[in-house]
Amino acid sequence: MYRAGRRLSNSNSSPSPKQLSDEDYGKLANETLAELDWCLDQLENIHSHRSVGDMASSKFKRMLNRELSNFSDSKSGNQVSEYICNTFL
């Protein structure tokens, strides 16, 4: 089995795992939980930023469509409106 570029073997020649004291085990567990919390926070931030970006983009498109519909009363306004919609939306 390979992991992180190293081969893990199940033979008896591999070193035995270090025995941790209860205090060391507790510290390691707390550090691991802190790292997992940090990872979850990062994932939530990424998700939040994407959601806010999507909402802002949708809002902008709705506002632009509303403005362009007012602008398209004339023939030239309609052409400009079509161009903007086809190019940017």
KATA-V613185 format. One record per backbone hydrogen bond with DSSP energy under -0.5 kcal/mol. NH is the residue of the N-H (numbers start at 0). CO is the residue of the C=O. E is the energy in kcal/mol with one decimal. If there is no record, write none. Layout:
BEGIN
nh: [NH;NH]
co: [CO;CO]
e: [E;E]
END
This chain:
BEGIN
nh: [2;5;7;7;8;13;24;25;26;27;28;29;30;31;32;33;34;35;36;37;38;39;40;41;42;43;44;45;46;47;48;49;50;51;52;53;54;55;56;57;58;59;60;61;62;63;64;65;66;67;68;69;70;71;72;73;77;78;79;80;81;82;83;84;85;86;87;88;88]
co: [5;2;0;5;6;10;20;21;22;23;24;25;26;27;28;29;30;31;32;33;34;35;36;37;38;39;40;41;42;43;44;45;46;47;48;49;50;51;52;53;54;55;56;57;58;59;60;61;62;63;64;65;66;67;69;70;73;74;75;76;77;78;79;80;81;82;83;83;84]
e: [-3.0;-1.9;-2.9;-0.5;-0.5;-1.1;-2.9;-2.3;-2.3;-2.7;-2.5;-2.4;-2.7;-2.3;-2.4;-2.4;-2.3;-2.4;-2.6;-2.3;-2.3;-2.5;-2.5;-2.4;-2.3;-2.5;-2.5;-2.5;-2.4;-2.9;-2.9;-2.1;-2.3;-2.8;-2.5;-2.7;-2.5;-2.7;-2.4;-2.4;-2.5;-2.5;-2.4;-2.3;-2.6;-2.8;-2.6;-2.2;-2.4;-2.9;-2.2;-1.5;-1.8;-1.6;-0.7;-0.8;-2.2;-1.9;-2.4;-2.7;-2.6;-2.4;-2.6;-2.5;-2.7;-2.2;-3.0;-0.6;-1.6]
END
